Amino acid sequence: MASIPYELGLLLAGVLFAIGTVGLITRRNLLLILLCVEVMLNAAGLAFVVAGSRWAQADGQVMFIFLLSMAAAEVAVGLALLLLHFGRARTLDADALKASERTSSPAARSSEDD
């Protein structure tokens, strides 16, 4: 059975991680930011699997299963927070989230009372 050289697998993982990082930095939509984090987690999982196959160990696949379960929990919490924010602000813009945090914080309310 032909196998992919591990250098190419790690290169693909690095490219996917870089794409996720660029998307995380440049996007303003919270749903797309969450999607970019998922791409980064999958890139890390791919690196684990490639490294495990390089040394003919199942450790990389075990770590990938752990990473998938952590990513599923992250998605559940992230989507719940997105729905909560969307219900309040009617937008998924990250700048609107920052603005709503400033206006709803207790420090901002106490400074308005002065």
C-alpha atoms as a printed R data frame, in Angstrom:
    type eleno elety resid chain resno       x      y      z
1   ATOM     1    CA   MET     A     1   0.000  0.000  0.000
2   ATOM     2    CA   ALA     A     2   1.411  3.387 -0.998
3   ATOM     3    CA   SER     A     3   1.588  5.984  1.727
4   ATOM     4    CA   ILE     A     4   1.873  9.741  1.649
5   ATOM     5    CA   PRO     A     5   5.246 11.061  2.814
6   ATOM     6    CA   TYR     A     6   4.944 12.489  6.298
7   ATOM     7    CA   GLU     A     7   6.547 15.770  5.185
8   ATOM     8    CA   LEU     A     8   3.594 16.398  2.875
9   ATOM     9    CA   GLY     A     9   1.114 15.496  5.606
10  ATOM    10    CA   LEU     A    10   2.740 17.928  8.018
11  ATOM    11    CA   LEU     A    11   2.895 20.557  5.278
12  ATOM    12    CA   LEU     A    12  -0.842 20.134  4.680
13  ATOM    13    CA   ALA     A    13  -1.491 20.423  8.416
14  ATOM    14    CA   GLY     A    14   0.612 23.583  8.551
15  ATOM    15    CA   VAL     A    15  -1.197 25.125  5.584
16  ATOM    16    CA   LEU     A    16  -4.598 24.321  7.107
17  ATOM    17    CA   PHE     A    17  -3.514 25.799 10.433
18  ATOM    18    CA   ALA     A    18  -2.262 28.942  8.684
19  ATOM    19    CA   ILE     A    19  -5.549 29.301  6.788
20  ATOM    20    CA   GLY     A    20  -7.450 28.973 10.045
21  ATOM    21    CA   THR     A    21  -5.222 31.530 11.752
22  ATOM    22    CA   VAL     A    22  -5.592 34.057  8.938
23  ATOM    23    CA   GLY     A    23  -9.340 33.557  8.961
24  ATOM    24    CA   LEU     A    24  -9.447 33.944 12.736
25  ATOM    25    CA   ILE     A    25  -7.575 37.235 12.563
26  ATOM    26    CA   THR     A    26  -9.345 38.763  9.566
27  ATOM    27    CA   ARG     A    27 -12.994 37.704 10.006
28  ATOM    28    CA   ARG     A    28 -15.591 39.740 11.916
29  ATOM    29    CA   ASN     A    29 -18.460 37.245 11.763
30  ATOM    30    CA   LEU     A    30 -18.514 35.133 14.940
31  ATOM    31    CA   LEU     A    31 -19.751 32.038 13.114
32  ATOM    32    CA   LEU     A    32 -16.848 32.216 10.667
33  ATOM    33    CA   ILE     A    33 -14.436 32.750 13.558
34  ATOM    34    CA   LEU     A    34 -15.771 29.575 15.161
35  ATOM    35    CA   LEU     A    35 -15.361 27.767 11.827
36  ATOM    36    CA   CYS     A    36 -11.730 28.937 11.579
37  ATOM    37    CA   VAL     A    37 -11.041 27.572 15.059
38  ATOM    38    CA   GLU     A    38 -12.432 24.234 13.884
39  ATOM    39    CA   VAL     A    39 -10.117 24.266 10.858
40  ATOM    40    CA   MET     A    40  -7.183 24.891 13.202
41  ATOM    41    CA   LEU     A    41  -8.225 22.015 15.469
42  ATOM    42    CA   ASN     A    42  -8.528 19.678 12.490
43  ATOM    43    CA   ALA     A    43  -5.075 20.729 11.303
44  ATOM    44    CA   ALA     A    44  -3.656 19.861 14.730
45  ATOM    45    CA   GLY     A    45  -5.454 16.505 14.575
46  ATOM    46    CA   LEU     A    46  -3.994 15.813 11.152
47  ATOM    47    CA   ALA     A    47  -0.521 16.564 12.502
48  ATOM    48    CA   PHE     A    48  -1.111 14.069 15.331
49  ATOM    49    CA   VAL     A    49  -2.226 11.360 12.905
50  ATOM    50    CA   VAL     A    50   0.705 11.979 10.553
51  ATOM    51    CA   ALA     A    51   3.189 11.906 13.432
52  ATOM    52    CA   GLY     A    52   1.632  8.707 14.767
53  ATOM    53    CA   SER     A    53   1.841  7.035 11.373
54  ATOM    54    CA   ARG     A    54   5.463  8.133 11.005
55  ATOM    55    CA   TRP     A    55   6.451  6.096 14.057
56  ATOM    56    CA   ALA     A    56   3.836  3.369 13.439
57  ATOM    57    CA   GLN     A    57   2.083  4.126 16.719
58  ATOM    58    CA   ALA     A    58  -1.616  4.521 17.398
59  ATOM    59    CA   ASP     A    59  -0.973  7.441 19.758
60  ATOM    60    CA   GLY     A    60  -1.704 10.010 17.051
61  ATOM    61    CA   GLN     A    61  -5.076  8.487 16.323
62  ATOM    62    CA   VAL     A    62  -5.931  8.337 20.012
63  ATOM    63    CA   MET     A    63  -5.041 12.011 20.374
64  ATOM    64    CA   PHE     A    64  -7.169 12.802 17.328
65  ATOM    65    CA   ILE     A    65 -10.185 11.113 18.906
66  ATOM    66    CA   PHE     A    66  -9.598 13.158 22.062
67  ATOM    67    CA   LEU     A    67  -9.255 16.287 19.941
68  ATOM    68    CA   LEU     A    68 -12.525 15.540 18.132
69  ATOM    69    CA   SER     A    69 -14.384 15.151 21.411
70  ATOM    70    CA   MET     A    70 -12.915 18.429 22.672
71  ATOM    71    CA   ALA     A    71 -13.879 20.131 19.398
72  ATOM    72    CA   ALA     A    72 -17.448 18.842 19.706
73  ATOM    73    CA   ALA     A    73 -17.713 20.323 23.191
74  ATOM    74    CA   GLU     A    74 -16.221 23.588 21.928
75  ATOM    75    CA   VAL     A    75 -18.766 23.738 19.114
76  ATOM    76    CA   ALA     A    76 -21.661 23.086 21.477
77  ATOM    77    CA   VAL     A    77 -20.615 25.857 23.862
78  ATOM    78    CA   GLY     A    78 -19.653 28.211 21.031
79  ATOM    79    CA   LEU     A    79 -22.956 27.804 19.204
80  ATOM    80    CA   ALA     A    80 -24.899 28.281 22.433
81  ATOM    81    CA   LEU     A    81 -23.040 31.535 23.069
82  ATOM    82    CA   LEU     A    82 -23.622 32.616 19.460
83  ATOM    83    CA   LEU     A    83 -27.356 32.000 19.784
84  ATOM    84    CA   LEU     A    84 -27.421 33.952 23.036
85  ATOM    85    CA   HIS     A    85 -25.575 36.873 21.477
86  ATOM    86    CA   PHE     A    86 -27.693 36.790 18.327
87  ATOM    87    CA   GLY     A    87 -30.862 36.818 20.426
88  ATOM    88    CA   ARG     A    88 -29.700 39.980 22.194
89  ATOM    89    CA   ALA     A    89 -27.931 41.917 19.446
90  ATOM    90    CA   ARG     A    90 -29.518 40.483 16.255
91  ATOM    91    CA   THR     A    91 -26.051 40.356 14.676
92  ATOM    92    CA   LEU     A    92 -23.049 38.036 14.624
93  ATOM    93    CA   ASP     A    93 -20.521 40.833 14.182
94  ATOM    94    CA   ALA     A    94 -17.594 40.634 16.621
95  ATOM    95    CA   ASP     A    95 -17.384 44.426 16.871
96  ATOM    96    CA   ALA     A    96 -21.030 44.557 17.948
97  ATOM    97    CA   LEU     A    97 -20.221 42.019 20.665
98  ATOM    98    CA   LYS     A    98 -17.452 44.272 21.984
99  ATOM    99    CA   ALA     A    99 -19.769 47.280 21.932
100 ATOM   100    CA   SER     A   100 -22.541 45.419 23.764
101 ATOM   101    CA   GLU     A   101 -20.060 44.252 26.424
102 ATOM   102    CA   ARG     A   102 -18.981 47.837 27.058
103 ATOM   103    CA   THR     A   103 -22.546 49.112 27.429
104 ATOM   104    CA   SER     A   104 -23.785 46.229 29.583
105 ATOM   105    CA   SER     A   105 -20.841 45.949 31.985
106 ATOM   106    CA   PRO     A   106 -21.398 46.972 35.630
107 ATOM   107    CA   ALA     A   107 -18.483 49.433 35.436
108 ATOM   108    CA   ALA     A   108 -20.098 51.194 32.477
109 ATOM   109    CA   ARG     A   109 -23.432 51.414 34.300
110 ATOM   110    CA   SER     A   110 -21.867 52.821 37.469
111 ATOM   111    CA   SER     A   111 -19.982 55.479 35.477
112 ATOM   112    CA   GLU     A   112 -23.265 56.498 33.823
113 ATOM   113    CA   ASP     A   113 -24.845 57.001 37.250
114 ATOM   114    CA   ASP     A   114 -22.173 59.549 38.245
